[in-house]
């Protein structure tokens, strides 16, 4: 176990049980989600990646995109 994870667990132990359980539930859900994404990426074929890239190119060509500046506006 890493030092950072040990520190996080030590801090979690100081919280009330309900808060510990809430954080543990979120952490377990995050781990499960990461495992699903990893499995999905590992099982994606080159042909599937190529199809996805073609779809993105078509959307760009059609102008069916949203500029990143609109999605993630500057905080300035």
Secondary structure, 3 states (H helix, E strand, C coil): CCHHHHHHHHHHCCCCHHHHHHHHHHHHHHHHHHHHHHHHHHHCCHHHHHHHHHHHHHHHHHCCCCCHHHHCCCCC
